[in-house]
Amino acid sequence: MKRFNKILRYLVPYWAKAALNVLFNFLSVVFSLFSLTMVIPFLGILFGTQPTVDELYPFSLGFMREEGLSLFAMLKNNFYFYISQLIQNRSEIYALIFVSGLVIIMSLLKTGFKYLAMYNLATIRNGVVKDMRDSLYAKSVGLPLSYYSNERKGDIISRMTNDVHIVEWSIISSLEMLFSDPITIIVYLAGLIIISPHLTLFVLILLPISALIIGRLGKTLKTTALKGQKKMGLILSIMDETLGGLRVIKAFNSEERVKKRFFSVNNFYTRIMIKMYRRQYLATPLSEFLGTAVVVFIMWYGGSLVLGAQTTLSPENFIGYLVIFSQIINPAKSFSTAWYNVQKGMASAERIEEVLNAKIQIVEKPDARPVETFNNCIEYRKVGFKYESKWVLKDIDLKIEKGKTVALVGQSGAGKSTLVDLLPRFYDAVEGEILLDGVPVKDCRIKDLRNLMGIVNQEAILFNDTFANNIAFGSDGATQEEIEQAAKVANAHEFIMNSKNGYYTNIGDRGGKLSGGQRQRISIARAVLKNPPILILDEATSSLDTESERLVQDAITNLMRNRTSIVIAHRLSTVVNADLICVMHEGRIVEKGTHAQLMKENGIYSRLHSIQMFS
């Protein structure tokens, strides 16, 4: 139940609503009990066994102390006094009408307070789920990129959607069980004790036995549900991969292969859920059977008290007792059903907690230094980095002067992208340090550090929004004029204006309505608008056709002027004018120099250049 308690911590902001919910539930149950106890005087009048009371007790604490009366005894006496007066002064029919009217009034108050309780519960329930989603999303955004390298994206989405939904319906729905059912059971039990302590003691012996039987059945639900949720995460991962790679799937005639994989996982998930629901559905018939068995035992034992030589229970009181006890059965069944739901929901809560408790490895120091400008240089000193046990970078020494352009070239997997990812602290170096104007980047405020950089990736990352909002992403307060100017620099203005709604045209999911070259130019326009002192271009022109590449390369050249630029390139023709070219091989910088210097060395760079020229 520790994880259940962690979920309940989200209730803290709603304590006032929770208190009102408890109060209104209590009042609802009290008036419900009063309306049910009206059956006793009703039957007494009907059967002619109604006791005649001739004395009206004064509402006085002193009188109650002198006579040794409880508040309940005084209220009961005075109620029967008024009933007796009605029968004597009017008729028994009039007394029945009076009692029936009281039942209607009590029922109205009961249902009114019940609605007010549920009215407040609606705020609690939806507020808790909203806060849980907010926490999960905020944590997901804050987690380092390395976390998502080890997790399936579909599984993360499953936790944020499917698991939260299950928690809502299984645990959050059970909040009513915590706030309503216990109050109902306690108040009704108090009424039963007042009517017959002996019979209630018998009931209190039977109920725990029933609860124990139901509880044992629910223990296996959590394990089964956890398996089911893991498989649902895998299903969403497969769907995400399928939709993202549909072009490749069709190109390689692999439709049957991916369908077979999906059907296999889906069938396994279905078998798990069938097993779980069969056990869950056993809760209702089992609780009904046990409830019926308890009622039969009560009828037997209560009947013996009524018919016994020394009777301690009148017939109308016994019938009233059964009526009140029948009202305990539903909340008791609801309590047991909620227990099963909690067990199922705990599996989802466990998966949510795994994300919420995931360690954020990129942590800003409490005394991190603000960074407003970039003045001198960037320096890598003996930097090393590894994914788990595999070294990706080793002994990197590199100094990048302000205003210079440094190009990183080499075969795929050489570590070029990882090297630049260390600068904005997408990852942290395992060995050595990276300095910005002589200050370790780990000592800088992360937000300030990243504000100094503009990044254009090989794959343009766009959002399902308008051209304008995609270009202005990360540049709060940008004007329309500034957005258009950035688009012109990136040679994107013309095709934007040719679209249906210009800058306010929606570009679709991930920019799906655009060509590859158009997507890349929007990404470049975003970096242009940010106007940072440091540019990171990760093969920024690789997605462009020849004509677009020429236009954008000219724009990038103008953009890079008087800025510090780190360029990753496969096409060596795009970096021949770089101030420094670093050739990377197996995580190390093996050659450094200008284009002319490296060509003279006749090393890896010269060989790669010759291959590309020949191609």
N, C-alpha and C positions, 0 to 999 in steps of 0.2 A: 504493500500500500504506500510505500515511500513515493513512488512516481505519481500516484493519485494525489498525494499531499502536495507535490510540486505543481500539479495542474491547478489544484485549489488555491495556490498562492495568487493566481490571477483574479481571485475574488476580492482581494484586498481593496482595490479602488471602488468596489461596489458594495462596501459593507453597509452603507445606509439603506440601499435598496434591499439588501439581504435581510436587514433587521425589520424593515417594513413587511417583507415577505413572510418572515416568521410570525410577526404580530398578527397580520391578517389571516394567516393559516390557523393560528391559535383561536382567533375569534370565530372563524368559520366553523372549526371543529366544535367549539363550545356551543354555538347556536345549533349546530347539527345534533349534538348530544341532547340539548334541551328539547328539540323537536321530537327526537326519538323517545325520550322519557315520557312524553305526553301520551304515549300509547297505554301507559299503566293506569292513569286516572280515567282514560277513555274506556278501557276494558272494565275497570271497577264500576263505572256508571252503568255500562252496558249489562254487566252480569249482576248488578245489584250488590256488589261486595265493597262498594266505595265507603271507607270509614267516615263517620260524621265527626267533624271537629267544631267545637263550640267556642273555643278560646282563641283570640287573636293575640299573638305575642308582640310586644312592642319592639321596635328596632332600636335596641339599646345594648351597648356592650356590658353595662352593669347588670342588666337583667339576665343576659346570656351567662355571665360569670356566676350569678346567684343560682340559676337553675342548672348550670353545667351543660348548657346547650352549645352545639356547634352551629356555625353559620348555615350549613346545609340543613340541619334539623329545624332551625327556626324558619328558613324559607319554605321547607316542605310543609311544616305545620300551617303556615299562613296561606300557602297555596290551597291546601285542602280545606281551610276555613272558608275561603271565597267560593270554592266549588260547592261546599255544603250549603252556604248561603244561597247560591243560585238554585240549587235543587229545592231547598225549602221555600224560597220566595217566588221562584218562577216554576221551573219543571226540569226533569232530567233531560228532555230534548234540548232545552235552552242551554243547559250545562254542556251537552255534547257539541252544540254549535260554538260555544265559547272556547272549548278545548280545540276544536277544529280550526277556529280562527287564529288561535295562538300558534298552532302548527304551521299555518300559512305564513304568518309574520316571521316566525323563527326560520322557516325555509328561505324566505326572501333575504333575510339578513345573512344567512349561511352562504347562499349563492353570491350575494353581493360582495362579501368579504373574500370569497374564493376567487372571484374575478379580479379584485384588487391585488390579491396575492400573485396571481398569474400575470397580471399587468406589470408588476415589478420584476417578476422572474424573466419576462421577455427581454428586458434591458440587461439583466445579469447574463443570461444565456448568450445572447448575440454579442454583448460587449466582451465577454471572456473569449469567445471564438475569434473576434476581431483582434483582440490584443495578442492572442496566440499566433495568428497569421502574421501580424505586424512583427512580432519578435522573431518568427521563423524567417521572414523575408529579410529583415534587417541583419540577422545573423548570416544568412546566405550571401548577402551583398558584402558583408565584412570579412568573410572567410577568404583566405589566400587562394590564388590560382592553383596551387599545388593540391589543395583539397579536392578540386574538381578533376584533377588528373587521375585520382584514384577512385572516383565515384562515377556511377552512371548518371547522366543528366536526367534520364527518365525516372530513375529512382528518387532523385531529389524532388522532381516535380510531383511524384506520387506522394511523397511525405508532406509536401506543401498543400496538396489538394485532397487526395483520397484519405490520407491518414487524419488530417484535420477534420474532414467531414465525418469520419467514423468517431473521432473523439467527441465531436459535437453531439451526435445522436446517441452515443453510448454512455459517455461520462457526463457531458453537460446536461443531457436529458435526465440524468440521474440526480441532478441537483434538486429536482422536485422531491426525489426520494429522501434526500437529506433534510430538506426544509419542511416538507409537508407530511409525508407518511409517518415519521416518528412521532410528530405532534399528535396526529390523528390516533395512532395506536395508544399513546400514553394517556390522552384525555379519555378515550373510550374505556381503557383499562381502569382508570380512576372511577368512572361511572359504574363499571362492573363490580369493583371492590365495594362501593357504597351499597349496591343492591344485594350482593351476596359474597362476602369474603371467602367462605368455604369453597364455593363453586369456582371463584376466580383463582384460588390457590391450585385447584385441580387443572385449570386452563394453563396456568403458568408452568406446570410440569409437562404438559403435552406440547406446547408451542416450540420450546427449544429442541425437542426431539425432531419435529418436522423441519426446523431450520437446519439442523445438522445433516439430515438426509439431502436436502436441496443443495447445501453448501458443498458437499463432497462431489456432487455431479458437476459443479461449475469450475473445478480446479483445472481441468484439462482444456478448457476453452481458450485460455490465454495463449498456450503454446501453439495450438492449432491456428488461432487467428494470426499470430506472429509469422508463421510460415506463409499464410495466405497473403499478408501484406507485402512480404518480400517478393513473392511471385508477381503481385500486381505491379510492384516497382520494375521488375524485369519486363513485364508486358508493355508498360509505358516506354521503357527504354527501346524496346524493339520497334514500337510504333514511331518513336522519334527518329530512330536511325532509318527506318523505311521511308518515311516522308521526306527526310533530308537527302536520302540517296536514291530516290526513285528513278532518276535519270540513268544512274549506273546500273541499277537492278534491271531495268528494261533493256539497256544496251547489251548486257551480258546474258539476257534470257534467263534471269534467275528468279522469276516470279514464283515458280513452284518451290524453289529452295527456301525462300524467305517465308512463304506461306506454311511450309512444313514445319519450320522452326517455331513460328508463331502459334500454330495449332497445337504443337506439342506442349509448349509452356502454358497455353490457355487451358488445355485439357487437364494438366496437372493442377492448375489453380482451381478449376471447377471441382475436381475431386476433393481437394482440401476444403473448399467452402461447403460442399454437400455434407461432408463429415461434420463440420462445425455447426451448420444449421440444424442437422438432425439432433445433435446434442442440445442445442439451444431450444429447439421446439419441444423438447421433452420437459422443459421447465413448467409450461402452462398446465398440461394434463397432470403432471406429478403434483404440482401445488394444489390443483383442484381436488385430486383424490385425497391428499393429506388433509385439506380443509374440510372435506366431507366427513372423513374419518373422525376428525376432532369434534365436529358438530354432533355426530352420532354419540360419541362418548359423553359430551356435555348433556345431551338430551337424556341419556341413561342415568348419569349421576344426578343431574338436576331434577329429573322425574322422581328419583328415589328420595330426594330432599322434600319435594312437594307432598309425596304420598306417605312419607314416613310417619311413625307414631308421634314423634316430637318434631313436627314440621317447622322448619326455619325459613321457608320460602313460600309465599303465596302464589297461586296460579298466575295472576296478572303480572306479578313481579318476575316470575320465571319466563313468561312470554316476552315481557319487556327486555329481560336479560338476553334472550335469544335474538331479539331484533337488534339490540346494540352490538352483540357479538358478531352478527352477520355483517355489520358495517366494518368490522376489523379485518374480515377476510380479504376484501379487495385491496386495501393498503398493504396488507401482509403479502399478498400475491405480487403486487406492484413492487414491493421491496425485494422479493426474491428474483423477479424478472430483471430489475435494475442491477442486481448483483451479477447476473449473467452478462448483462450489457457492459458492466464495468470491467469484467474479466476480458471481454472481447476488445473493449476500447483501450485497455492497458497495454495491449500489444502495439497499437498505433501510437499511444503516448510514449512508449519506449523508443519507437523509431524517431519520433519528433525530438525527444530528449537527446538522442544521439547527435542530431544536428546542433541543437541549442548548446550542448556541452562540448562540441568540437573545439579543439584548441586553435585560437587565432595566433598563428606563428609570426605574422608581421605586426609587431606591437610598437606603438609610439612611446618613447620614454616620457615620464611625467614632466621632466624639465627640458623637453625637446626645444631646440632653438628655432625661432621664426626665420624664414628665408624669403626675402623680398626681391632680391636681384641676383643675377649671375654676372660676376666681374672678371674672373681670371681663367680658371681651367677646371676640367674634370680629370680625375686621376684614379686609375685602377692599380692597386699595389698587391702583388702576389695573390690575386683573387682566385679562389677555387670554389666550385659548386658541384653538388652531386644530387641526383634523384635516388633516394634510398641508398643503395650501395654502389651505384654506377656513377663514376666521375664524368661530368659533362664539360667542365672547365677546370683547367689546372695551370697554375703559375702565370696568370694573366697580368702583364705589366703594360699599361697604356696611359699616355697623357694626351689629353685633347685640349688644345688652347682655345680660348674664346675667339669666335669668328672663323674658326677653321672647319673644314669639312673632312671627316674621317670616314672612309669606306671599309666595310667588312665584307670580304669575299671568301669563297671556298665552297666545297661540296656540301650538299644537304646533310644535316646531322653533325656539322663541324662545331656547333655551339654558338653561332652568330646571334640568333634571336635570344638565346638565354643570356648572352653577355649584355645585350641592351636592356633586357627585362630586369636586370639587377639594379639599373640606375634609378628607375622610378619606384623601386622596392616592390615590384610584383613578386619577387622572391628575394631572399637575403643570402648573401655570400656565406658559404660555410667556412672558408678560409680567407685571410687577407681583409682588405677594406677598400671602399670606394669613397673618394673625397670630392666634395664640391666646394671650390674656393678654399681648400684646406680643411674643411669641416666634414667629418664622416657623415654619409647620408643617413646612417642610423641615428645620428644625433639631431637630425632636422625634422621639423614637422612634416608629416607625410603629405598633407594637403598642400602646403606651400611648395614642397619639392615638386609635386606633380603639376602644379600651376605653372611652373617654369618650362614645361615640356609640351610639345605638340607631337602626337604620334599618328602615323598613317601606316596601317598594317597591310600585309599582302592580301588578306581577305577583308574587304570593306565590311565593317560592322555598322549596319543601319537598322533603324527601328520602324515599326509600322506607324508612320506618322507623315507629316507633310515635308516637302523639300525644306521649307524655312526652318521648321523645328529640328530637323536632322542636322542642318548646317549650324544652327545656333546651339546645339547640344553642348552643354558645359560652358557656354558663354552667356551667362545671365545678363539680361539688359541690353542685348545687341539690338540695334535698330534695323529696320528693313533696308535702309541704304547700305549699312555695313554688311548685311547678309548678301545683298546683291553684288557688292564689290568683291567679296570673297569668292562668290561663284564665278565672277568674270575672270579673276586671277586663275582659277582652276579650270577655265574654259567649260564651265557648266551652265552658264547663264542662258545660252541660246536654246539648248534642248529643254531647260526648265520652262522658259517662256513659251515654247511650242507645245507644252502639255496642256491639259484641259483647263486647269485652274491656276496655272503658273506656279508661283512659289507655295501655294496652298493646296497643291495636288498631293493626295496620299500616294505613297510609293509602294504600299503593300508590305507584306511580311518579309522582313530582312531585305527590303528593296527589290522584291521579286518582280515588280513591274518594269524594272530597268535592266539594261544590258550590263555586262560586267564592267565595261569601260565607264559607263555612266555612274555606276555605284562607286567606283574608285574616285571619280572626280568629285562626287559629293563628299566623300571622306576627306579628300585633300582640301576642299573648300572649308570644311570644319576646322582643320588645322590652321588654315590661313586666317580665319576669323579670330581664332584664339590668340594669334600673334605672339607666340612664345619666343624666348631667347634661345631655347634649345629645341632642335627638331630631330625626331627619330623617324626615319623612313625605312620601313621594313619591306623592301621590294615593292615600293609604292606604284611603280609603273608597269608591273608585270602583267596586270590584267587588261592593259590597253592595247588596242590595235595600233598599227604603225603610225597612222595619221594622228590619232589621239595621243599616242606616246610623245610624238614630236611637239604637239601643242602644250601638253602638260609638263613635259621636261623643260620647256622654255619657262613656263610659269614657276616651276619648282626652283629653277636656277635663280630667277629673280627673288623668289621667297627666301632662298638660302643666303642671299647676299647679306653680309654683316651679321650673320647668325652662326651659331655653333650647330653643326649638323652631323649626325651619325647615320650613315646610309648603308643598309644591307642590300646587296645586289647580286643577282646571278648573271645579269647581262653586264659584262665588264665595260661595254661601250658607254654605259650611263655614268661611270665613275672615273673616267680617264682624267678628268680635271680636278679630282679630289686632292686636297693638300697632303693627305696621308692615306695609303691603302694598306690594310692589314689582311694578310692571307691566313686563314684559320684552317687547321687540320687536326681532327681528333681532339678538340677541346683546347688546343694551344695556338698561339700566334707564332707561325713559323717563318713569316716574311713580313717586312715593313718597308715602306718607301713610297715614292711617287710612281706614277705609271712608267715614266722613262727609266727610273732606277731599277724597278722590278723587271722590266723587259730586258735590261742589260744583264741581270743576274741569271737569266735563263733557268729559272726555277719553276715552282708550281704555278705561279701567276702567269709566267710567260707561256707555259704549256696550255693552261686554261684559255688564255687569250687566243692562242693559235688555233685551238680546237673550235672556238666560237667564230673566229674569222673564217675558218674553213667551212663551217656549217652555213 
